[in-house]
Amino acid sequence: MQIKILGAGGNIGNSGILVKDDSTTLLLDYGLNPGKNITHPLHVRPKDITALLTTHAHLDHMGYEPYLYIDGNVPHYATKVTIELSELLLYDLLNISGDKLPFTTAEVRKLIKMSNAVPYDEEFKINDVKVTFINAGHIPGSSMIYIKGNKRVIYTGDINHIPTRLLEPAPYDLPEVDYFISECTYAMQDHAKRDEEENKLIEFSYETIEGGGTVLIPAFAVGRAQELAEIYYSHKFKHEVYMDGMALTVNDILINNPEFIKDPSFLQKALGSINYVNNWAERKKIVKQPVAIISPAGMLMGGASVFYSKKISKDAKNAIAIVAYQVEGTPGRSLVDEGVLNFNGSRYSVKAKVGRFDLSSHSGRSELLRMFKSLKGSPKIILVHGEQETCEGFALELKSMGFDASCARTGEVYAE
């Protein structure tokens, strides 16, 4: 078996793992970094790939997959909801950044046509290799990929062991493997207690609205927006909550795929308790009112949150609640680091309050350590999807604990 790291080696973004087992070659994820300068994994020829497997519907894991279908016909496997969400996100990506990308809607359609929906925990075969998707607890439909060939491999994709209102957590009890390829995004820090962060967000929202202001919560359309609706509903929030943008379409997809949600009935009640924004007249109206607005994009890269943030940032009585990781080079990152909004080089001063709330959908340090300590046998641990300093430091720490661990580099090959 041979494993090649095509992307996310010593960085977060543009994930891609190539696994070769005799005559079978599996590509696990093929994403891009959707920041100011789009980056993608190392090149791989579609004709050299037996199948493409996607862990989940986030652009840094699947955003470059249509490139493989310019002149390729690679069979694609993912959970049903991952396929549906990927289609939605890829069309949106083309709408925002189409001039920077080498593929078009034709390749997205081809990818979806070549897609095969696979449930969790149901083994299937690709040639002589057996594959199983295991719940990763990250977003609806997210999976760890378990491969049994001449060697056994688990690739976590993005993983979350912390229970959320929306999803069941990833399991710690995993099959014994020879290689364990794991993300390490938050390997050097623990997350705050989720209930405490929820309470802080609710208090922040009350303080802003009861002071006559508007609070904007930029949120990922997939998962985070729906979890926020559940948080406000659970706390019996007394003021109006609005949801806008692509999240509204995601709501329908998730309601139609209840098997990927912890409590579908509760989600429906939460979504039924908020107001949907359907046009520009409504946007221009509510941005001046004392309400809470949940709107993609979570890093202010596009969508209605760009409009809202420009308007809301001008007034000190307003507020912006950051509830997601902000990738370097995004407007959200400039807001957090510099206190300004930076849209395509145009900088906007921010008078509004900016609050940060840890509602991460990644396992923190304690959960990652527990996962590694729970592993059966003595697998080789390959760390990806973490900033280089974090990745290297965590690998050294795991080695000191007796694990065979390394921080992967993009282009690095592991072979037996």
N, C-alpha and C positions, 0 to 999 in steps of 0.2 A: 504493500500500500504506500501511496505517496500523497502528501498533503502540501498544497502550495497556497500561501497567503497572497491573495490578489489585492486586498485592500483592508483598511482599518488596522494595519500593523503600526502600533505606536501612535495612533490618532483615533478620533471619533469621526465616523462618516465613511462613505463609499466602501461598505463592507463587501467582501467576496472571498470565498474559500473554495478551492478546487481539490476534490478528493478522487484519486485514481485507484481503482482496485482491479487488477488484471486488465480486461478489455472494457471495463465500465468506468466512465468518468462523470462524476456528479459535480455540478456547480451549485454551491450553497450561497444564495443571495448574490445580487449584483446591483449595488446601490450607487448613489452619488451624494456628494456634499452640495446641498442646494444654497450655499452661501453666495457671497458677491461673485466669486470666481468658481464656477462649477468644476469640481474634480470628480474623477471616477476611478474604478479599480483598473488594474493592469489588464491589457488586452488578452482575450482568449478567443480562439476561432470557434464559431458555432459548430462547425463540422467535427470538431474534436470533443464535443460534449454529448454524452448519452442522454442526460436529463438535467433540467434546471429545477431546483427546489427552493422555495421562498419561506423564510421564517415568519415574516409579518409585513403588514402594509405600512411601512414607513419608508420615505424616499431614500434614506441613507442605507436601506437594505434592498430595495427593489427598484429604485428610480432609474437605473441604467439598463434594466432588463430588456426593454424594447429594442435596444441597439443590436441584440443578438438575433433579431428577427428581420433585419434589413435583407439578409440573404441566407437566413437559417430557418430550420423547422424543428426546433428543439422541443421535445415534450416537457411540459411544465406541471409541477405538482405543488399544491398548497391547500390549506383549509378553504372551505367554500367562502367564508366571509373575508378571508385574506384576498382571494381572487376578486371579489366584488369591490372591496375597498381599494385595491390596487388600481383597478380600472378607473375608478373615480379620481384618485389622486394623480394618476399619470396624465389624464386629460387636463386636469387643472394645472399640472406642471407645464404642459405644452402651451397652455393659454397664457401663462405668466412668463415662461422662459424659452418658448419655442425657437426663437432665433439663435439661442446659444446651444441648441441640442442637435445631434446628428440624425435623429429619428423623428417620425411624424405620427399622426393618428393611425396611419395604415399599419405601422409596426405594433402599436398598442393593440389594435384589433386582432392582429395575428397572434400576439402573445396570449390574449384571452381565449382565442379559438383553440390554441394548443394546450390550454389549461385543464388539469384534472383535479377535481375536488376530493380531498381525502379527510376523513374524520380523525379526531384524536384517538390514539392508542389502537389503531387498526393497522397491522403490518401489511405492507404491499411490496411487490418485487419489481426491481428494475434490472433486467437480465438475471444474474445470480446473486445480486445484492439485495438484502432485505432492509426496508426503511420503515420507521415509525415516527409519527409526529406526536410530541408530548406537550401538554399545556405549559406555556412559559409564563403566564400570568402578567404579561406586559401590556398588551392591548387586546381587544377582542380578536380571537383567531390566531394569536401569536403562538409560535411553536419552537420547542427544541427539536432538533433532528437527530434521531438515533439510527446509525447505519451499522449493519452487520454484513461484513464481507470477509476477506482473509483476516482483517483486523476489525475491531469494533470502535466506533467513533460516536461521540455526542458533541454536537455544536449547539450552544445555548441560544444563539441569536441574542436578542435582548431579553433579560430575565428579571422577574420580580417575585420574591417570596413573601412580600408584605401584603396581607389581605386588604382589599379596597372595597368600597361600596359596590363597584361595578363588576369586579372579577374575582374568581377564585385564585389563590396564589399558586405558584409553581410548586411541585412536590420536591422534597429533599431525597426521597427514596428512588434512586435512579439505577438503571442496569449497569453492570460492571463493563468497563470499556478499556481499551488500550490507549486511546487518545481522548482527551477532554478539552475541547476548544471553547473557551469561555470569555464573555465580555467582562470588563473590569472597570466600567465607567466610574463607579463610586467606591472603588476598592480602598480608598484612604479616608473615607468619611462615613459616619452613620447618619441616617436621616432622623430628623426630629419626629416625635410621636405624631402619627397622622391625626388623631383626634384633637391634639393641641393645635396643630396647624389649621385644621378646619375651623376651630373656635376663633383663632386669630383672624382668619379671612372673613368670617361672619362679623366679628367686632369691627374690623376695618371697613367693611361695607356699610354697617349701620352708622358708624361715625361719619363717613363721607356723605351718605344720603341724607341723614338727619341734619347735616350741616348745609344742606341745599345743593350738594354736588352730585355728579355722575361718576360711577365707578366702572371702569372698563377692565374686563378680565380677558386678555388675549389667550386663546386656548387652542391646542391641537384639535382639529375637527374630529379625529378618531380617538375615542376613549376619554380624553381629558374633558372635553365639553360636556359629555354625558355624565361623567362623574361629578362635575360641578353642579349640574342640574339636580343630581341626587343629594349633594351636600346642602344646597339651599333649601330643598324640599324637606330633608331630614331635620333641619334646624327651624322649620316652620317660619322661614324668613318673611317678615311682615311687609316688605316693599316689593314693587314690581321687578321681575327678572325677565330680561329679554335674551333670546338667542338668535344669532344671525349666521349667514354664510353657508359654507359647505357642510357645517355641522348638521344642518337641517336634513340634508340628503343622507348623511351618515346615520342619523336617527332612524330613518326608514329602513336602511340596510340592517341595522342591529335588531330592530323590532322583528324583522323578517328572518332573523337567524338567532332565535332565543337560546339555542343550545350552547352558545358562546358567551352567555351573560349569566351572572350569579343569580339574579332575581329579576326575570323579565317583567313580571307584574309590577314590581317596585319601580323599575325604569320607566315603564309606561306612565305610571302615576306621576313620577317626577317630571317627565317631559310634558305631561298634560297640565302641570301647574304653572308652566312658564309661557311667555308670549313669544311667538315667532315673528321675526321681521322679514317682510316679503318684498319691500321696494324702497327706493331712495327717499320718497316722501316720509316714510316712517323713520328711516335712519336720521334724517335731518331734524325730525321732531324729537325723538327720544334722546339724542345726544345733548339736548338742552334741558333735560328733565332729571330729577333726583331718582335715578333707577340704577340697577346693575345690568350690565350688558356683557354677555358671554359671546365672544366672536373670534373665529380664526382670522389670521394665522397666529399660532402660538408664539412665533418669533418675530411677528410684525413684518414678515417678508412679503405679504400680499393680502388679498381679501379685504373684507369690510373693516378689519381692525386697524388698517392703515388710515382710513378716513376717520374713524372714531378717535384714534390716538392723536392725530393732528389737531382735532377740535378740542378734545378733553385736556390736552397738555397745556393749553393757554391759560387756564384758570386755576388758581391755588386751591379753590374749594373742591375741585375734582380729584380723582385718584386713578392710578393704573395699578392693578394687582398682577404681579408676575408669578405664575404658578407652574412654569416649565423651564427646563434647561435652555439656555440661550447660547447657540453656537457662535463661535467667533466670526465676525464679519457680518452678522445680521443686525438689523435695526434694534432688535430687542437687547442684544449684547451691548450696543452703544448706549442704550437707555440705562442699563444696569451699571455699566462701568463708568460712563462719563456724564450721565444725567442729561443727555441730549438724544433727540431722535434724528437718525441719519438715514434719509431715504435717497439712494442713488447720488450721494455726494451733497445733497441739500440738507443742511443741519437746522433743526428746529429746537429752540430752547423749551424747557419743560418747567412750568410753574406748578403743575399738579403734583400731589404726593405720589411716591412710588413705593409700593410694598412688595415684599418677596415672601412667598409661602411655599414650603417644601412639600409638594404633592407628587413627588417623583414616582415614575412607574418602573424604576430600576431597583434591584436589590442594593442595599448599602453594604458597608464593610462587614458588619456582624453576620448578615445573611449569607454573603459570599463565603466567609470563613466557615460557617456552619455547613454550607453546601460541600465545600472541599473536604471537610472532616467527615462528611457522611458518605463520601465516595467509596465504593467497594474496590478491592485490589489496589494496584499501584499504577494508575494511568499516568501517561505523560500529559502534563497540563500546559496548554498553549493559550496564553493570554492575548486578547485582541480588544479593539473597541474601547480604548482608554487613552488618555493623554500620556505621552511618552514617559514623563516623570512618574506618574501614577503606576503605569504598567510595569516599568522597571523596578520600582520600589516594592511593589506587591509581589513580583516574581522572586525577588531576593528574600522577602519575608517568608514566602511559602517554602523556599529552599531551606531556610533556617529551621523550618518546622518539619523537614524531612520529605517534602514533596519534590517530585521531578518537574519543576516548573520553569517556564521561560516566557519572556515578553517577545512576541513575534514581531518581525519586521516585514513590511510589505515586500514581496518578492522572495521571501525565505521559503525553503522547501524542507519538509520533514519526511524521511523515507525509511522504510524497513524492507 
